[in-house]
Amino acid sequence: MGWLAWERFRCNIHCDEDPKNCISERLFMEMADRLAQDGWRDLGYVYLNIDDCWIGGRDDKGRLVPDSKRFPRGIAFLADYAHSLGLKLGIYEDMGNMTCMGFPGTTLDTVELDAQTFAGWKVDMLKMDGCFSTSEERAQGYPKMSAALNATGRPIAFSCSWPAYEGGLPPKVNYTLLANICNLWRNYDDIQDSWNSVLSILDWFVKHQDILQPLAGPGHWNDPDMLLIGNFGLSFEESRSQMALWTMLAAPLFMSTDLRTITPQNMDILQNPLMIKINQDPLGIQGRRIYEDEYQIEVYKRPLTNEASALVFFSRRTDMPYHFHTSLAKLNFPRAKVYDAQNIFSGEIISGLWSENNFTVVINPSGVVMWYLNPVKNMDISETMYQL
């Protein structure tokens, strides 16, 4: 969990005309302050991640150096600043001749040197992209970088974009190998600030969930890309839906928004403590879509610790709120079991919900209703119709 610069600030290097929003030491220090002071860090958002466009070149010894004007005190200074606030610093490079935006990349010849450089700066995560490289170079380079990071002796989480450049699926992508060398990996396209982009990523993950769902687990995660909440492209309902659906996918939660100006409404979505608890569940099991119908209603389920589970009722409709009638038994929950169901957003609790009890959820267009289901014992069955 953490914050990432790319989606909101992209490759804005124009500090003379836009000093508050360019990729610079100032931007990352101000975001670090917000992470530490506004409750993010204490909820688990601890990574402060630099993306593309920080590199100034290589020095006379071949070592990467940051842009001296935009990062005058260097990356080690930023790492120390982040660490002083209880945060971790992430950085970006590319397994190729150049990064995606044309800055110096990491070649097979510079892997060890670059890993040592990052460790020397006390970096805590490396996101490695794959622009301007061949399949053969990526097949050699990503395992080589993993080994080089481990050889430094510094714990550095490794985020790999390798699968996204190979179509995201076996046999081109060897997920057994990936789980051994990477902590998280991008499977599919870059997210853009639009609801259509969110849906396209969700659709791809659902289409291939039989392959992808078993791959995720503690220490090795599928990554559907950043959270857009707080930017420009999503409505309130769509923002809640992305947060809920990414939580069901056991996605790494990396916000990419301006934490200096984010609204209280969007903060409430991103800082929902029960949502975060579900996302960070120790079992690390990725959820699945378990139901869809002709009315554009879908249901997702994620198993959690202590036989609990999370359910998301999702509407792709665009007309008006939809009344969805079902029961847990109809959603293939065990019969003669009883649960307490807590609404993630409202906090409302339904006590003593038997699997056979019919209930109704009212789902807004492009919206979700999300429940945390906790099994309970020794309840008397009733024939109550519930409505949320």
C-alpha positions as CSV (number, residue, x, y, z in Angstrom):
1,M,0.0,0.0,0.0
2,G,1.2,3.5,-0.8
3,W,1.3,6.4,-3.2
4,L,2.6,6.5,-6.7
5,A,3.3,9.5,-8.8
6,W,2.5,8.4,-12.3
7,E,-1.3,8.5,-12.9
8,R,-1.8,12.0,-11.4
9,F,1.5,13.7,-12.3
10,R,2.8,11.7,-15.3
11,C,6.1,13.1,-16.8
12,N,5.6,16.7,-15.8
13,I,9.2,18.0,-15.7
14,H,8.4,21.6,-16.3
15,C,9.3,23.0,-12.9
16,D,9.8,26.5,-14.0
17,E,6.2,26.9,-15.1
18,D,4.5,24.4,-12.7
19,P,6.7,24.1,-9.6
20,K,4.0,22.5,-7.4
21,N,3.2,19.6,-9.7
22,C,6.4,18.7,-11.5
23,I,8.4,15.5,-10.8
24,S,10.7,16.9,-8.2
25,E,12.1,16.6,-4.7
26,R,9.5,19.1,-3.5
27,L,6.6,17.0,-4.8
28,F,7.7,13.9,-3.1
29,M,8.5,15.6,0.2
30,E,5.0,17.2,0.2
31,M,3.4,13.9,-0.5
32,A,5.4,12.3,2.2
33,D,4.2,14.9,4.7
34,R,0.6,14.2,3.7
35,L,1.1,10.4,4.1
36,A,2.5,10.9,7.5
37,Q,0.1,13.6,8.8
38,D,-3.3,12.8,7.3
39,G,-3.7,9.2,8.6
40,W,-2.5,7.4,5.4
41,R,0.6,5.9,6.9
42,D,-1.2,4.6,10.0
43,L,-3.6,2.7,7.8
44,G,-0.8,1.0,5.8
45,Y,-0.1,3.4,3.0
46,V,3.6,3.5,3.6
47,Y,5.3,3.4,0.2
48,L,6.1,6.8,-1.4
49,N,6.9,5.8,-5.0
50,I,8.8,7.7,-7.6
51,D,7.8,6.8,-11.2
52,D,9.4,7.6,-14.6
53,C,11.2,10.9,-15.4
54,W,13.4,11.3,-12.3
55,I,16.7,10.3,-14.0
56,G,19.2,12.9,-15.1
57,G,21.7,10.5,-16.7
58,R,24.7,8.4,-15.7
59,D,27.9,9.7,-14.1
60,D,31.4,9.0,-15.2
61,K,31.3,5.7,-13.4
62,G,28.1,4.6,-15.2
63,R,25.9,5.1,-12.1
64,L,22.4,6.5,-12.4
65,V,21.9,10.0,-11.1
66,P,18.7,12.0,-10.6
67,D,18.0,15.2,-12.5
68,S,20.2,17.7,-10.5
69,K,17.8,20.6,-10.9
70,R,14.7,18.8,-9.8
71,F,16.3,16.5,-7.2
72,P,19.2,18.8,-5.9
73,R,19.8,16.7,-2.8
74,G,19.6,13.3,-4.5
75,I,17.5,10.2,-4.0
76,A,19.3,9.1,-0.8
77,F,18.1,12.4,0.8
78,L,14.5,11.6,-0.2
79,A,14.9,8.0,1.2
80,D,16.1,9.4,4.5
81,Y,13.3,11.9,4.6
82,A,10.7,9.2,3.9
83,H,12.2,6.9,6.6
84,S,12.2,9.7,9.1
85,L,8.4,9.8,8.7
86,G,7.9,6.1,9.0
87,L,7.6,5.7,5.3
88,K,9.4,3.7,2.6
89,L,10.7,5.0,-0.7
90,G,10.1,3.3,-4.1
91,I,11.8,4.1,-7.4
92,Y,11.3,3.3,-11.1
93,E,13.5,2.0,-13.8
94,D,13.1,0.1,-17.1
95,M,14.5,-3.1,-18.4
96,G,15.5,-1.7,-21.7
97,N,17.7,0.9,-23.4
98,M,15.4,3.7,-22.3
99,T,12.5,4.2,-19.9
100,C,9.1,4.5,-21.5
101,M,9.5,8.3,-21.5
102,G,13.0,8.2,-23.0
103,F,15.3,8.4,-20.0
104,P,18.3,6.1,-19.5
105,G,17.2,2.5,-18.9
106,T,18.8,-0.5,-17.3
107,T,20.5,-2.8,-19.7
108,L,21.8,-6.3,-19.1
109,D,25.2,-4.8,-18.5
110,T,24.1,-2.4,-15.8
111,V,21.7,-4.5,-13.8
112,E,24.1,-5.2,-10.9
113,L,25.4,-1.6,-10.8
114,D,21.9,-0.2,-10.8
115,A,20.8,-2.6,-8.0
116,Q,23.8,-1.6,-5.9
117,T,23.0,2.1,-6.6
118,F,19.4,1.7,-5.4
119,A,20.5,-0.2,-2.3
120,G,23.1,2.4,-1.5
121,W,20.3,5.1,-1.6
122,K,18.3,2.9,0.8
123,V,15.4,2.5,-1.6
124,D,12.7,0.1,-0.5
125,M,10.9,-0.8,-3.7
126,L,11.8,-1.0,-7.4
127,K,9.2,-0.8,-10.1
128,M,10.8,-2.1,-13.3
129,D,9.1,-1.4,-16.6
130,G,9.8,-3.0,-19.9
131,C,9.8,-0.5,-22.7
132,F,12.4,-0.6,-25.5
133,S,13.5,-4.2,-24.8
134,T,13.0,-7.5,-26.5
135,S,11.4,-10.6,-25.1
136,E,14.8,-12.2,-24.8
137,E,16.2,-9.2,-22.9
138,R,13.3,-9.2,-20.5
139,A,13.6,-13.0,-20.0
140,Q,17.2,-12.5,-18.9
141,G,16.9,-9.1,-17.3
142,Y,14.1,-9.5,-14.8
143,P,15.5,-12.6,-13.1
144,K,19.0,-11.0,-13.2
145,M,17.7,-7.9,-11.4
146,S,15.9,-9.9,-8.8
147,A,19.1,-11.8,-8.0
148,A,21.1,-8.5,-8.0
149,L,18.6,-6.9,-5.6
150,N,18.8,-9.9,-3.2
151,A,22.6,-9.8,-3.4
152,T,22.7,-6.3,-2.1
153,G,21.4,-7.5,1.3
154,R,18.8,-4.8,1.5
155,P,15.1,-5.8,1.5
156,I,13.8,-4.2,-1.7
157,A,10.3,-5.1,-3.0
158,F,10.4,-5.9,-6.7
159,S,7.5,-4.8,-8.9
160,C,7.7,-6.4,-12.3
161,S,5.9,-5.2,-15.5
162,W,7.2,-8.2,-17.4
163,P,3.9,-10.1,-17.8
164,A,2.2,-7.0,-19.3
165,Y,4.7,-7.0,-22.2
166,E,4.1,-10.7,-22.9
167,G,0.3,-10.7,-23.1
168,G,-0.2,-11.5,-19.4
169,L,-1.0,-15.2,-19.8
170,P,0.8,-18.6,-19.9
171,P,2.5,-20.1,-21.8
172,K,4.3,-16.9,-22.7
173,V,4.3,-15.9,-19.0
174,N,5.9,-18.3,-16.5
175,Y,4.1,-17.4,-13.3
176,T,5.9,-20.0,-11.3
177,L,9.1,-18.2,-12.1
178,L,7.6,-14.8,-11.5
179,A,6.4,-15.8,-8.0
180,N,10.0,-16.7,-7.1
181,I,11.6,-13.5,-8.4
182,C,8.9,-10.7,-8.1
183,N,6.7,-9.5,-5.2
184,L,4.0,-8.0,-7.5
185,W,3.6,-7.8,-11.2
186,R,1.6,-5.9,-13.8
187,N,-0.4,-8.4,-15.9
188,Y,-2.2,-6.1,-18.3
189,D,-2.6,-2.6,-19.8
190,D,-1.8,0.7,-18.1
191,I,-4.8,2.2,-16.3
192,Q,-6.1,5.5,-17.6
193,D,-8.2,8.0,-15.7
194,S,-11.6,6.8,-17.0
195,W,-14.3,4.4,-16.0
196,N,-13.9,2.5,-19.3
197,S,-10.3,1.8,-18.4
198,V,-11.3,0.4,-15.0
199,L,-13.9,-1.8,-16.7
200,S,-11.5,-3.0,-19.3
201,I,-9.0,-4.1,-16.7
202,L,-11.7,-5.8,-14.6
203,D,-13.1,-7.6,-17.6
204,W,-9.6,-9.0,-18.5
205,F,-9.1,-10.2,-14.9
206,V,-12.5,-11.8,-14.8
207,K,-12.1,-13.4,-18.2
208,H,-8.9,-15.1,-17.1
209,Q,-9.7,-15.6,-13.4
210,D,-9.3,-19.3,-13.5
211,I,-5.7,-18.8,-14.5
212,L,-4.9,-15.6,-12.5
213,Q,-6.8,-16.1,-9.3
214,P,-4.6,-19.1,-8.0
215,L,-1.4,-17.1,-8.7
216,A,-1.9,-14.4,-6.0
217,G,-0.8,-14.9,-2.4
218,P,1.4,-13.4,0.3
219,G,4.5,-12.0,-1.3
220,H,3.4,-12.5,-4.9
221,W,0.5,-10.4,-6.2
222,N,-1.3,-9.7,-9.4
223,D,-1.4,-6.0,-9.9
224,P,-4.3,-4.4,-11.9
225,D,-2.6,-1.0,-11.6
226,M,-3.2,2.2,-9.6
227,L,-6.2,3.6,-7.9
228,L,-7.7,6.6,-9.7
229,I,-9.8,7.8,-6.8
230,G,-9.4,11.5,-6.2
231,N,-8.5,12.4,-9.8
232,F,-10.8,13.6,-12.7
233,G,-12.3,10.5,-14.5
234,L,-14.4,8.7,-11.9
235,S,-17.7,9.6,-10.3
236,F,-18.4,9.0,-6.6
237,E,-20.0,5.6,-7.3
238,E,-17.3,4.6,-9.8
239,S,-14.6,5.5,-7.2
240,R,-16.2,3.4,-4.5
241,S,-16.6,0.6,-7.1
242,Q,-12.9,0.6,-8.1
243,M,-11.8,0.5,-4.4
244,A,-14.2,-2.4,-3.7
245,L,-13.3,-4.4,-6.8
246,W,-9.5,-3.9,-6.4
247,T,-9.9,-5.0,-2.8
248,M,-11.7,-8.2,-4.1
249,L,-8.8,-8.8,-6.5
250,A,-6.3,-8.6,-3.6
251,A,-4.7,-5.8,-5.5
252,P,-1.8,-3.8,-4.1
253,L,-3.3,-0.5,-3.2
254,F,-1.3,2.3,-4.7
255,M,-3.1,5.7,-4.9
256,S,-2.1,8.1,-7.5
257,T,-3.7,11.4,-6.7
258,D,-2.8,14.8,-5.2
259,L,-3.0,14.2,-1.4
260,R,-2.7,18.0,-0.8
261,T,-6.1,18.7,-2.4
262,I,-8.0,15.4,-2.2
263,T,-11.6,15.9,-0.9
264,P,-12.9,14.4,2.3
265,Q,-15.3,12.2,0.3
266,N,-12.5,10.6,-1.6
267,M,-10.4,10.3,1.5
268,D,-13.2,8.4,3.2
269,I,-13.2,5.9,0.3
270,L,-9.5,5.3,0.4
271,Q,-9.2,5.3,4.2
272,N,-12.1,2.9,4.9
273,P,-10.6,0.8,7.6
274,L,-12.7,-2.3,7.0
275,M,-12.0,-2.2,3.3
276,I,-8.3,-2.0,4.1
277,K,-8.6,-4.9,6.5
278,I,-10.2,-7.1,3.8
279,N,-7.6,-6.0,1.2
280,Q,-4.8,-6.9,3.6
281,D,-6.3,-10.2,4.8
282,P,-3.4,-12.5,5.8
283,L,-4.7,-15.4,3.6
284,G,-4.0,-13.3,0.6
285,I,-6.6,-15.1,-1.5
286,Q,-7.8,-13.2,-4.6
287,G,-11.5,-13.0,-5.1
288,R,-13.6,-14.2,-8.0
289,R,-16.7,-13.3,-9.8
290,I,-19.3,-15.9,-8.8
291,Y,-22.5,-14.5,-10.5
292,E,-23.6,-12.4,-13.4
293,D,-27.0,-12.0,-15.0
294,E,-28.8,-10.5,-18.0
295,Y,-29.6,-7.4,-15.9
296,Q,-25.9,-6.4,-15.7
297,I,-25.5,-7.3,-12.0
298,E,-22.4,-9.2,-10.9
299,V,-21.4,-10.7,-7.5
300,Y,-17.8,-11.1,-6.4
301,K,-16.6,-13.2,-3.4
302,R,-13.3,-13.3,-1.6
303,P,-12.5,-15.8,1.2
304,L,-11.0,-14.4,4.3
305,T,-9.4,-15.6,7.5
306,N,-11.6,-17.3,10.2
307,E,-14.1,-18.5,7.6
308,A,-15.2,-15.0,6.9
309,S,-15.7,-13.6,3.4
310,A,-16.3,-10.5,1.5
311,L,-19.1,-10.0,-1.1
312,V,-19.4,-7.2,-3.6
313,F,-22.7,-6.7,-5.5
314,F,-21.8,-4.7,-8.6
315,S,-24.1,-3.0,-11.1
316,R,-22.9,-2.1,-14.6
317,R,-26.2,-0.4,-15.3
318,T,-26.4,3.3,-16.1
319,D,-30.1,4.0,-15.6
320,M,-31.2,3.9,-12.0
321,P,-30.7,2.0,-8.7
322,Y,-31.4,-1.7,-9.1
323,H,-33.1,-4.0,-6.5
324,F,-31.2,-7.3,-6.6
325,H,-33.0,-10.2,-4.8
326,T,-31.0,-13.2,-3.7
327,S,-29.8,-15.3,-0.8
328,L,-26.5,-16.6,0.3
329,A,-27.6,-20.1,-0.6
330,K,-28.3,-19.0,-4.1
331,L,-24.7,-17.7,-4.2
332,N,-23.4,-21.2,-3.3
333,F,-22.8,-20.5,0.4
334,P,-23.2,-23.6,2.6
335,R,-26.8,-24.2,3.7
336,A,-27.9,-24.0,7.4
337,K,-25.1,-21.5,8.1
338,V,-25.7,-18.1,9.8
339,Y,-23.7,-14.9,9.4
340,D,-23.4,-11.4,10.5
341,A,-23.3,-9.1,7.5
342,Q,-21.7,-5.7,7.8
343,N,-22.1,-3.1,5.0
344,I,-18.5,-1.8,4.3
345,F,-19.6,1.7,3.5
346,S,-22.5,2.4,5.9
347,G,-21.4,0.2,8.8
348,E,-24.9,-1.2,9.1
349,I,-24.9,-4.8,10.4
350,I,-27.5,-7.5,9.7
351,S,-27.3,-10.0,12.5
352,G,-28.3,-13.6,12.1
353,L,-28.5,-13.9,8.4
354,W,-29.1,-17.5,7.5
355,S,-27.9,-18.8,4.1
356,E,-31.5,-19.5,3.2
357,N,-32.8,-16.0,4.1
358,N,-33.9,-14.0,1.1
359,F,-32.6,-10.4,1.0
360,T,-32.5,-7.4,-1.3
361,V,-29.6,-5.1,-2.0
362,V,-30.1,-1.8,-3.8
363,I,-27.2,-1.1,-6.1
364,N,-26.7,2.4,-7.6
365,P,-25.7,2.7,-11.3
366,S,-21.9,1.8,-11.8
367,G,-21.9,1.3,-8.0
368,V,-21.4,-1.4,-5.5
369,V,-22.8,-2.8,-2.2
370,M,-20.0,-4.5,-0.2
371,W,-20.5,-6.8,2.7
372,Y,-18.1,-8.3,5.3
373,L,-19.6,-11.7,6.3
374,N,-18.6,-13.2,9.6
375,P,-20.0,-16.7,10.5
376,V,-21.7,-17.0,13.8
377,K,-23.2,-20.0,15.8
378,N,-26.3,-20.9,17.8
379,M,-28.7,-18.6,16.0
380,D,-32.4,-19.4,15.5
381,I,-33.5,-19.4,11.9
382,S,-36.1,-16.8,10.8
383,E,-37.8,-16.0,7.5
384,T,-36.9,-12.3,7.4
385,M,-36.7,-10.3,4.2
386,Y,-33.7,-7.9,4.5
387,Q,-33.2,-4.8,2.4
388,L,-30.1,-2.5,2.3
